[in-house]
Structure formats: C-alpha cells, structure tokens
C-alpha cells in the first residue's frame, strides 16, 4: 500500500516510521525539509506532568513509554557518544508560591489516580532538587517520568530510520488533491502529481489548509510560542522546571497573550526559557512583549538568570484545536484521507503514539490505546473559525 505523508516534522516523521515498519510504501512530502517549521522551534518536551486526567493524559503515559523504547532504538543506530535524539529522562519539577500550594497539590493527587508518578516536595526537598530556585517558593511536585529530546535531531532520526526501511522524501509543496469518486488518491505538487492509496495530513498549523485541498473541514489554527536561549554555562538547572501556571496556559482557549515559566538546561550547557501562547495567525510581529514577560517570570523562579546573557530567541507556531486534543485518524468525509495534527505544544511528546494510531487507522495494525477520543470526526473540529 502506498501512503503519502504530508509534513516532515516530528508527527510526520513518526507516522512515516510507524507506517514503514508496518510494511507500507511511504512517501513523505514537505515544502521546507525535515523539521523545517514547528519541530525546530520548540523545546522537545515529553511530559506527563502538565496533563490532568483524560484522554490526552492516557496518551501521554503511553507515549512516554514508547519514547524510551524508540530513543533506545534510534540511538543504537549512531556511533557511541553521538546520540540520535539527545533523550534525557531528567524528570520535571512543578513549583508554586504560597498562593498556589493547594491547587498544585490537588492537581497532583488527581494525576496519581491515573498512574502518573507525582511526589510532593516540601521546601527542604525542593531546595535539594533545585538549589538555585528562589527561596520563597513554597512547594514543588517531582514528576520522575518527564523527559526531553532535541526536537530537530529526534525528527531527523525518526525519518532517517523510515527511509532506511524504504520511505522516500520529496521536498515540494502540496497545491491540490488527486480525487476519484470522492476518495483521496494522491496529491498535486509544485513538481507534479503523486498518486497513492492513502494520504496522511501531518501539516501541523497548516493542517486545516491541507485538509481544504481535499474538501475536508478541519479546525486547526496556529498558536504562537516564543523561547529564549542563554549562552552556555555550568549546569544550575537539573530538571525541567516550570510554574503551576503552565498547566492553565496549556489548557486555555484564550486567544490573548499568556505566559508561564518553563526553564531547563540542555546537554550543550544552554538554558531554554519559555513559554508563551497567543493566537495571532502566522504573524511574527509584536514579539517583545511575550519575550519580556517570559524573562521576568523566569528570573523570579531562578534569580541567577537576571545576570545571564541571551544567545538567541526564537518563535514558532503550534497547531491548536478548540478542545485541546489532537486529530488522529480517518477524515469524517473524505475516504482515503487521514489526519495527524493539532497536538499544540505536545507534538514531540506524543509523536510515537500518534504514529502507532495512524498505522492502526491506515493499515489496521493494533492500536496502543483507544483511538476514539482523537478521531477527526468529533464535532469540535468541524466549522473552522478564523
């Protein structure tokens, strides 16, 4: 079976790999190249800590397990000392000042009810875990299963493995659909027509536009996020550390600017500082406000950052859905068309399980969990809004 995958980001690479491993003849199409957009403009989070009980949390738990096995396989393909993914099982620490202690404790208790490991840290234990945190932080919760990859490297490694199994990569732009009797049979591109038995739309924030080529309706919109990167330094941040406001920002439907603090070190010695969320279309204007707000909040958590030099800043667009669940599976109207998009900032973390769900939908292999909550046919994804 020949399958076209539109998009060579983390989700597209994971879908291509899962499909190729299941025996499909895969063609990956991207207009810019591997990890050329969202997957090179994010932090590489593999989180369970930011998800309350529900379908996405169950998917995150499964994906966390899948990433550990996948990273081991991908890293085995490289020379010693040259990991393919920079996978780090560093764990996460969510912190709260005095006013947020009760809410953070209740959230962690609910997570433990679905099997997420969440250990409350008092002031002493918090200081031992992260000695450079501000002294007035009241409590923390340690999430042992939170992890991280270098997103561009991980995406490249997944797609390289898929290509080793026979997948092909075409750098070209999709301009239309090949349809026959209401069924998707391929795509039109700037370099010509490509035929296939099925098409998987992994176009991230542009997935709604791609769906429209096929006459499908998929409400996925861009949500901009910004990140700061410091110059390299001796390690002073030992986990992925973020404040409890991050959970609320992730789940918010507000289009206006929201910021919360996420701070973590990288193997290169830099510190990544996020994060912001705002729906401004695909605009790159007005970045100073979110960057200044992020910097101020991060300095409150880690005072040493006030005297740290920045190496660079960057921004990207995350694919947002109104109900905050990704769209994974068969299109509701167009046979032969499948979607894997709408993960917002969780795309890297959920990638391997998304790939497995697409292999289930397209080829009928076993699903790793119930696919029903993520189906594109749900009502929240119909009637795209501006």
N, C-alpha and C positions, 0 to 999 in steps of 0.2 A: 504494500500500500504506500503510495506516495503522499507525503504530507508537507505542506508549506507552513512554515512558522514565520510570522511577520514580527520582527523585533529581535535584536541580538543583545538585549540587556540580560539581567540575571534571570528574569522569568522566562524569556525566550530561550536562553541557553539551557535552563533546567528542563524545559519542555522538550527541546530538541534532544537532550541527552536521554530523558526517560523514553521518548518515542523510539530513538535509535536503539536503545538497549532492548526494547520490546520487538525489534525487527522491522520497523518502518523505514522507508526510504525518505529521508528528511532533507528539505531544502530550507535554509534559514535566509531570510531577506531583511536587510537593514539599509537605510539610506545613508547612515554615517559610519557604521562599523561597529565592532564589538564593544559593548559598554560605552557607547559614544554619548549617551544622554544621562538619564536618571541614575543608572547604575555606577557612573563615575562621579556622581555629585551627591554622595550620601556617606553615611558613617559605617555601613556594614553591620548593622545591628542584627543579632539573633536573640530575640528577647522573649521571655515568658512573663517578665516582671510587670509589664505595662498593660496586661490584658486581664480584665475581670472575667468571671465565669461566663461561658457562652461558646458558640461555635468557633470563633477565632482563637480563643484560648486553647481549646482542644486541638485545633490545627497547629498552633504554635508549639504545644507539647510534643506532638508527633514530629513536627519539622525539626525541633531541637535534637531529637534522637537521630533523625535522618541526616542532619548536617554533620554530626560527629562521625557517622559511618562514611558519608560522602567525602568529607575532608580527608579522612584517612586514605581513602582510595585515590583521590586526586593527588595528594601529597606523595603517595607511593610512586607516582609517575615521574617525579622530579628527582634530581640529584640530592644527596644528603646536605642539609643546611640550606636548601633552596625550596622552601615550602611553596606549593602552588597557590594556597589560599590565605596564608598567614592566620589560620584559625587559632583563636585564643579562647580557651574556656576559663576566662578570667573571673566570671561571676559579676553580679551587679549589686549595687547598694543604693537603695532609695532613701532619701533623707527628708526630714521635716523639722521645721522650727516648732516652737512650743504650741502655736495655734493649730498645727496640723497633725498632732500626735494621734488623736482619737480616730480621725478619718483614715490615716495610713494604717493604723492597727486593724481597723475593721476590713479594709480592702485586703490586707494580707491574710486575714482569717478566712475570708471568702475564697481566696485563691488556694489556700491549703485544703479546702474542701473538695477541690477537683484535682488534687495531686501535685500542685506546684509547691516546690520547697521554698519556704519563706520564713527566715529566722529573724526575730526581732532582736535588735542590738541596742542596749542601753548606752548611755554616754561613754562609759568606760570601754565597752566593746567596740563602739563606733570609732573612738579615737585610736584603738589598737588596729582596726582595719584600715583606716584612712587618717593617719596622724596629721595631715596638713589641712584638714577641714576646719571651718570656722568653729570656734569654741562654743558659740551659743546655739548650735544645732542640738535639738533635744533627743532625737531618736532616729534610728535607721532600721531598715529591713534588708537583710542579706539574701540575695537570690543566687544560689550556687550554680544554677543552670544557665544563666545568661552568658552569652558568648559573642564573639566578633570575628569577622573576616575582613580582609582587604577587598572591597567590593569589585574593583576592576580586575584584580588578579583572580578572584574566585569565579567571576563571569567568564573570563578568558579560559580558565582551566576546565570549566564545565563544557564550554563549546569545543575546546580542543579535544576533549575526550569523545564528544559526539562526532566530531569529524574523523577521529581515529576509527570510529565504528561505521563510517561511511557517509555521514551527513555532509552536505555542501553548503557553503556560504556564498551569497551573492550580495554585493554592495550595489544596490539600486533602489529606487523609490517606487512604492506601490501607487499607481494612479487610477486603478479601476479594478473591477471584478470580472472574472470569467464565470458566467452563469448559464445553466442549461436546465430548462423545466423547473425553475425555482430553486435549483441546487447549486451550491458553490463548487466550481470545478477548476479553480485556479485564480491567478491574478494577472492584471496588466501592469507593466512597469515601464520606467523610462527606457529600458533596454529591450522591451518586447514582452510577449506573452509567456507565462509559465503555467502549465497545466498540472493538476494534482487531483487526488481523490478527496482530500480534505484540506481545509485552511484553518490554522490556529492564530488568532489575533492576540499577539503579546506586545502591543504597541504602547503600553504604559499610558501616560497622559493623553496620548493621541489615539487611544483605542476607540473612542467614540467616532472620530473622523474615519478611521479604517472601517468600522462597522457600517458606516453610512455608504461606503462604496458598494456594499452588498445589499443595501436596502434594509439593513438591520438598525434597531434602535437600542443604544446602549449609553446610559447616562454616566459617563466618566469624565471628570473635569480636572484641570491642573490645579494643584495647591503648592505654592512656592515655599521652599525652605532654604535657610541660609546657615552657613557653618563658618567658624573661624578656626584657623590652624596656627599654632605658635611655632616659634623656632625650636629646634631640638634642645633638650635639657635633661639632666638626671631625673630619673623617674620619681615623681611625687604623687601620682595618682595610680592606685593599684587595682581598682575595679572600674567598671562602668558606673559612674556616679551621677544620679540625677535627682532633682527635687520632685516632690509628690505632685506638683502642678503639671508635670509632663503627662501624667495619665489623663487628666482632664482635657489637656490640649489635643491629645491624640483623638479622643472621642468626641470632640466638639464639632458642631455643624456650623459654627460662626464663620463667616467669610472674612471678618476683620482680623487684623494682626493679633496673634497670640504668641507669646514666647515662654519658654521654660528652660531650665538649665540641665544640660547633659554634658558631662566632662569625662574624658578618658584619654589615656596615653596610648601611643602606637608603638610597635616594635622599632620604628625609626627614631623614637625619642620625642616626637612632636606631641602636642596635646590638641585633640579635637574638641571644640566647644560649640554646642548647639543649644537650643534649636528654636526655629520659628515656623509658624504656619500662617499662611494668608492666601486667600483666593483673589488673585489679581490677573487672571488669564495667564498668558505666556509673557507678561511684561517683565523686563529686567530693571525697571525704574524704581526709585524710592527705596534703595537698599540700606541707606544709612540708619534709618530708624530701627529696623529689626537688629542690625548688627550692634548698634549701641546698646540696645536693651539686653541683648544676649550677653554682651561683655560685662555689663553692670551686674546682672544676676549671677554670672559665673564667678565674678570677683567676690560676691557676698559669700558664696559657698567655699571658695578657695582663695583666701586673701592674697596669697603669693602671686596670683595671676595679674594683680594690679600693676606689677612691675615687670611683666613679661612682654617681650616683643612678639608681634604677629608676623608670621611668614606670608600668609595669604588669606583671603576669604573666597568663598565660592557659594553659588546657589544652584538649585535645581528644582524641577517640577515633579511632584509626586502625584500619582493617579488617585483621585478622590472619588468615592462613591457616597451617595446620601446616607446609606445605612452602615457605612464603615466596614463592610465586608467585601472581599474581592469577588469578582465574577469569574467563575471557573466552570467550564463545561460547554454543552451544546447551546447554540443560539436558539432562542424561543421560536423564531420564524423561518430561518434560512437553514435548510438541511446542508450538511457538509461544512458548516461554519461553526467554529468553536472559539471561545474566549478564555483568556487567562490574563486578567488585568484588574486594576482597581485596588491594589494592595496598599496604597499610600506609602507610608514610611516603613512598612513591614515586608516589602518585596524580597529583600535579600534573605531575611529570616525564614520566610515561608516558601522560598523557591523550590527546594527539592520535593516537598509535599505537593505543591502546585503541579509540578511536572508529573508526579505519580497520578494525580487526579485527572490530568489531561490524557495520559496514556490509558487510563480507565475509560474515559469518555470516548476517545477516538478508536481505541483498539480492543476495548473490553477486558483488559487485564484487571487484576484485583485492585480495589481501591483501598488506600491506607486508613480511611475513615469515611464517615457518612458524607457524601458529596452534596446532599440536598440543600443545606443552608447557603451554599455558594453558587447555586445554579443561576445563570444569567436570565432565566425566565421569571425571576421574582419581580414583584411589582415595583420595588424601589428603584429598579434600573431602567424603567420604561418612562418615556417622555422626557428626553434630555433637556435640561434648562441651561440658559446662558450663564 
